[in-house]
């Protein structure tokens, strides 16, 4: 925060561009209870678990709804995407009940995510040194549609199936953008902090490969909102000594700037009707990526994508869909890709079909006398 404010005031063109063209939200602490406990103990007396949970005993990072398992169960029943969405999956009702085992911080963050159309996010943690990206949930082998027969000694708990997100390529790009700019994260010789290096000396790893767990903020953010969320593990020491903070800042400064700039990669635009009025909650579909997003209240959208050419369509209730080709380039700067949708008569057609019991309406052939039943139906429709 201090760096952005000072460099902006000093006229740093990079920081000025970032601040003026980006909505930046910063949360100093998601778990103030745990931070207070760790701060009192200090770096010398603290351990890995100290400060991990809230005062009520919740692990906030695993306290969100497990939407990934719900999506995979729907896929098994072939309900996606016609009856079960592949994006903006609703929060289960039981999870929103007053007596649900949900931390107050978790409820606040979920409401915050619903209120703001976030595009890119990162939660900063300690205890390791790498970048982790979704899915964090491991899919049981029995749920994979084309899983091969397992040998008798292949236990499900020991061999979970890694399920990549439809945006796996862009998640890797975002993770590498941070790890490669970090001064020490991508060093090939540092290894893991506590166990073997799971990143293949790249400093990035899919969460389910490293530490499978359900109900994480990363998975929830991806499946419930438009936001691509990653976890940045900044170092082996979860509570560095004050004398080490300046070097920690230098290690991460360029990475933080580079990562925030990635929000301007891909496509963006407005979805409006023929009168220029914005269309909220329109669905943006990118060909080849089975994960859609929705427009915000002002009809605007942002979709982070790797460089390439994409077939993009916009759909909304009561409108005819629109399709166009949008190109994404290597330079930072999202490609403008706007859509104008025309009104459709499908709403009226559905109303007529419902009046007819959702049966095809029989066409009246000129010259052929109508039966009394056909005459009665025609009068009812008219």
C-alpha positions in Angstrom: 0.0 0.0 0.0 2.8 2.4 0.9 4.7 1.6 -2.3 1.7 2.2 -4.6 0.8 5.5 -2.9 4.4 6.8 -2.8 5.3 5.8 -6.4 2.0 7.2 -7.6 2.7 10.6 -6.0 6.3 10.5 -7.3 5.0 10.0 -10.9 6.1 6.4 -11.5 4.4 5.8 -14.9 4.0 2.1 -14.3 2.3 2.5 -11.0 0.2 5.4 -12.2 -1.0 3.3 -15.1 -1.8 0.4 -12.8 -3.7 2.6 -10.2 -5.7 4.6 -12.7 -6.7 1.7 -14.9 -7.4 -1.0 -12.3 -9.7 -1.3 -9.4 -7.4 -2.6 -6.7 -8.9 -4.1 -3.5 -6.5 -4.9 -0.6 -7.4 -6.9 2.5 -4.6 -6.6 5.2 -5.8 -9.6 7.1 -8.5 -12.2 6.4 -8.0 -13.8 9.8 -7.3 -11.0 12.4 -7.8 -13.5 15.3 -5.1 -15.8 14.1 -2.8 -12.9 13.2 -3.1 -11.4 16.7 -2.2 -14.7 18.2 0.9 -15.2 15.9 2.0 -11.6 16.4 2.1 -11.9 20.2 4.2 -15.1 20.0 6.5 -13.6 17.4 8.7 -15.4 14.9 10.9 -17.1 17.5 8.1 -18.8 19.5 5.6 -19.3 16.8 5.1 -22.6 14.9 3.6 -23.6 11.6 0.0 -23.9 12.9 0.0 -20.9 15.2 -2.4 -18.4 13.9 -3.9 -20.7 11.2 -7.4 -20.9 12.7 -9.9 -18.3 13.9 -10.8 -17.9 17.5 -13.8 -20.2 16.9 -11.5 -22.8 15.4 -12.3 -22.4 11.7 -9.7 -22.9 9.0 -10.9 -20.1 6.7 -9.2 -21.4 3.6 -11.3 -24.7 3.8 -14.5 -23.1 5.1 -16.1 -22.3 1.8 -18.8 -24.4 0.0 -17.4 -27.4 -2.0 -18.8 -26.5 -5.4 -16.3 -28.6 -7.3 -17.8 -31.9 -6.0 -21.3 -30.7 -6.9 -20.2 -29.8 -10.4 -18.6 -33.2 -10.9 -21.6 -35.0 -9.6 -23.8 -33.1 -12.1 -21.4 -34.0 -14.9 -21.7 -37.7 -14.0 -25.5 -37.3 -14.4 -25.0 -35.4 -17.7 -26.8 -32.3 -16.3 -24.1 -29.8 -17.3 -24.6 -27.3 -18.7 -28.4 -27.6 -19.6 -29.7 -28.2 -16.1 -26.6 -27.5 -14.0 -24.4 -24.5 -14.8 -20.6 -24.7 -15.4 -20.2 -21.3 -13.8 -21.7 -19.1 -11.1 -22.8 -22.3 -9.3 -25.2 -21.2 -6.5 -24.3 -21.5 -2.8 -26.2 -24.5 -1.2 -29.1 -23.3 0.9 -28.0 -25.2 4.0 -24.7 -23.4 3.9 -26.5 -20.0 4.3 -28.5 -21.1 7.3 -27.9 -19.2 10.5 -26.8 -22.4 12.4 -24.4 -23.5 9.6 -20.8 -24.1 10.7 -19.5 -21.1 8.8 -17.1 -18.5 10.1 -18.3 -14.9 10.2 -15.2 -14.0 8.1 -16.2 -16.5 5.4 -19.7 -15.1 5.2 -18.3 -11.6 4.9 -15.9 -12.6 2.1 -18.6 -14.4 0.2 -20.9 -11.4 0.4 -17.9 -9.2 -0.7 -17.3 -11.4 -3.8 -21.0 -11.3 -4.7 -21.0 -7.5 -4.4 -17.9 -6.8 -6.6 -17.2 -8.2 -10.1 -13.7 -9.3 -9.3 -11.6 -10.6 -12.2 -8.2 -11.7 -10.6 -7.4 -12.5 -7.0 -4.6 -13.8 -4.8 -4.4 -14.7 -1.2 -1.0 -14.4 0.4 0.1 -17.1 2.8 3.3 -18.6 4.3 4.8 -21.9 5.2 5.8 -22.7 1.7 7.4 -21.0 -1.3 5.3 -21.5 -4.5 2.1 -20.4 -6.2 -0.9 -22.8 -6.0 -3.9 -22.7 -8.4 -7.2 -24.6 -8.7 -8.6 -27.1 -8.5 -7.6 -27.7 -4.9 -10.2 -30.4 -4.7 -9.2 -33.9 -5.8 -11.8 -35.8 -7.8 -12.3 -39.4 -6.6 -11.3 -41.8 -9.3 -14.7 -43.4 -9.4 -16.2 -40.1 -10.6 -14.1 -39.7 -13.7 -16.1 -40.7 -16.8 -13.3 -42.5 -18.6 -11.2 -43.8 -15.7 -9.3 -47.0 -16.4 -9.9 -50.1 -14.3 -7.8 -49.8 -11.1 -5.6 -52.6 -9.8 -6.6 -54.2 -6.5 -4.0 -52.3 -4.5 -4.9 -48.9 -5.9 -6.8 -47.2 -3.1 -9.0 -44.2 -3.9 -7.7 -42.2 -0.9 -4.1 -42.7 -1.8 -4.6 -42.0 -5.5 -7.0 -39.1 -6.1 -7.7 -38.0 -9.6 -6.3 -34.6 -10.6 -9.0 -32.7 -12.3 -7.8 -29.6 -14.3 -10.0 -26.6 -14.6 -11.2 -25.5 -18.1 -8.9 -22.5 -17.5 -5.8 -24.6 -16.6 -3.6 -23.0 -19.2 -4.4 -19.4 -18.1 -4.0 -20.4 -14.4 -0.5 -21.7 -15.2 0.3 -18.5 -17.0 -0.8 -16.4 -14.0 1.1 -18.6 -11.6 4.3 -18.4 -13.7 3.9 -14.7 -14.1 4.4 -14.4 -10.3 6.9 -17.2 -9.7 9.2 -16.2 -12.5 9.4 -12.6 -11.4 10.1 -13.6 -7.8 13.8 -13.4 -6.8 14.0 -16.9 -5.3 10.7 -18.8 -5.9 11.7 -20.4 -9.2 15.2 -21.4 -8.1 15.8 -25.0 -9.0 17.8 -25.8 -5.9 15.7 -24.5 -3.1 13.4 -27.6 -2.9 10.3 -27.8 -0.7 10.1 -26.2 2.8 8.9 -29.3 4.6 8.6 -32.1 2.0 9.9 -32.7 -1.5 9.5 -30.0 -4.2 6.1 -30.6 -5.8 6.5 -27.8 -8.4 9.1 -29.6 -10.7 11.5 -26.7 -9.9 9.0 -24.2 -11.5 7.6 -22.7 -8.3 4.0 -23.4 -9.4 1.7 -26.3 -8.6 -1.9 -27.3 -8.9 -3.4 -27.4 -5.4 -4.8 -30.9 -5.6 -1.4 -32.3 -6.6 0.3 -30.6 -3.6 -2.3 -30.7 -0.8 -5.8 -31.9 -1.8 -8.6 -30.3 0.2 -12.2 -29.3 -0.4 -14.0 -26.1 0.2 -11.1 -23.7 -0.6 -11.5 -20.1 -1.4 -9.7 -20.6 -4.8 -12.2 -23.2 -6.0 -15.2 -21.3 -4.6 -14.1 -18.1 -6.3 -13.6 -19.8 -9.7 -16.9 -21.7 -9.6 -19.2 -19.1 -8.0 -17.8 -15.8 -9.5 -15.9 -14.6 -12.5 -12.7 -14.3 -10.5 -9.5 -16.4 -11.1 -8.0 -16.8 -7.6 -4.6 -18.2 -6.7 -2.6 -18.8 -3.5 0.8 -17.1 -3.1 3.0 -18.9 -0.6 5.7 -16.3 0.1 8.2 -18.3 2.1 8.9 -21.1 4.5 8.8 -18.8 7.6 5.1 -18.0 8.3 6.0 -15.1 10.5 9.4 -13.6 9.4 11.4 -11.5 11.8 11.2 -7.7 11.4 14.8 -7.6 10.2 13.9 -9.9 7.3 10.9 -8.0 6.0 12.8 -5.6 3.8 14.3 -8.5 1.8 10.9 -10.3 1.7 9.5 -7.1 0.1 12.3 -7.0 -2.4 11.7 -10.7 -3.3 8.0 -10.1 -4.0 7.8 -6.5 -5.2 8.2 -7.2 -9.0 6.0 -10.3 -8.7 3.1 -8.4 -7.2 3.2 -5.7 -9.8 3.5 -8.2 -12.7 0.7 -10.3 -11.3 -1.7 -7.4 -10.9 -1.0 -6.3 -14.5 -2.2 -9.7 -15.8 -5.7 -8.6 -15.2 -5.4 -6.6 -18.4 -4.8 -9.7 -20.5 -7.5 -11.2 -22.6 -10.8 -9.6 -23.7 -13.2 -7.1 -22.3 -16.2 -5.2 -23.5 -19.9 -4.3 -23.1 -23.0 -6.2 -23.9 -25.9 -3.9 -24.9 -29.2 -4.0 -26.7 -29.9 -2.2 -30.0 -30.9 0.9 -28.0 -27.5 1.0 -26.3 -28.9 -0.1 -22.9 -26.5 -2.4 -20.9 -27.6 -6.1 -20.4 -26.6 -7.4 -17.0 -26.1 -11.1 -16.3 -25.5 -11.9 -20.0 -23.4 -15.0 -20.5 -20.0 -14.8 -22.2 -19.0 -18.1 -23.8 -15.5 -18.7 -25.1 -15.2 -21.6 -27.6 -13.1 -24.4 -26.4 -13.2 -23.4 -22.7 -16.1 -25.0 -20.8 -16.4 -22.3 -18.2 -18.5 -19.2 -18.8 -18.7 -15.8 -17.1 -21.4 -13.2 -16.8 -21.6 -9.5 -17.4 -21.8 -7.1 -14.4 -24.6 -4.7 -13.6 -23.4 -2.2 -16.2 -23.3 -4.8 -19.0 -19.4 -4.9 -18.8 -17.3 -8.0 -18.6 -13.6 -9.0 -18.5 -12.2 -12.4 -19.5 -8.6 -13.3 -18.9 -7.2 -15.4 -21.7 -3.9 -16.5 -23.1 -2.8 -15.1 -26.5 -4.7 -16.5 -29.4 -7.8 -16.3 -31.5 -11.1 -17.1 -29.9 -14.7 -17.6 -31.0 -16.7 -15.7 -28.4 -20.5 -15.5 -28.1 -22.8 -13.5 -25.8 -26.2 -14.8 -24.8 -29.0 -13.3 -22.6 -32.6 -14.2 -21.8 -35.0 -12.7 -24.3 -32.2 -11.8 -26.9 -30.8 -13.5 -29.9 -27.1 -14.6 -29.3 -24.2 -12.8 -31.0 -21.0 -14.5 -32.1 -17.7 -12.9 -33.1 -14.0 -13.7 -33.3 -11.7 -11.9 -30.8 -7.9 -12.0 -30.9 -5.7 -11.7 -27.8 -2.1 -10.5 -28.2 1.0 -11.0 -26.1 1.3 -7.3 -25.1 -0.5 -6.3 -21.9 -3.9 -4.6 -22.8 -7.2 -6.5 -23.1 -8.8 -6.6 -26.6 -12.1 -4.7 -26.8 -14.9 -7.1 -27.8 -18.4 -5.6 -27.6 -21.7 -7.3 -28.4 -25.1 -5.8 -29.4 -28.0 -8.2 -28.9 -31.3 -7.9 -30.7 -34.6 -8.8 -29.0 -35.9 -12.3 -29.8 -39.5 -13.6 -29.9 -38.6 -16.8 -28.0 -40.2 -15.6 -24.8 -43.5 -15.2 -26.6 -43.1 -18.6 -28.3 -42.5 -20.3 -25.0 -45.7 -18.6 -23.6 -47.7 -20.0 -26.5 -46.2 -23.4 -26.1 -47.0 -23.4 -22.4 -50.6 -22.5 -23.2 -50.7 -25.5 -25.6 -49.3 -27.9 -23.0 -45.8 -27.7 -24.5 -47.0 -29.7 -27.5 -46.3 -28.7 -31.1 -49.0 -26.4 -32.4 -50.7 -28.2 -35.3 -50.8 -26.1 -38.5 -54.2 -25.5 -40.0 -54.2 -26.7 -43.7 -56.4 -24.4 -45.9 -59.3 -26.2 -47.5 -59.4 -29.0 -44.9 -62.3 -28.8 -42.5 -61.3 -28.5 -38.8 -62.4 -30.9 -36.2 -64.4 -29.6 -33.2 -61.4 -30.2 -31.0 -59.1 -28.2 -33.3 -61.6 -25.4 -33.5 -61.8 -25.2 -29.7 -58.0 -25.1 -29.4 -57.8 -22.3 -32.0 -60.4 -20.2 -30.1 -58.5 -20.7 -26.9 -55.2 -19.6 -28.4 -56.8 -16.6 -30.0 
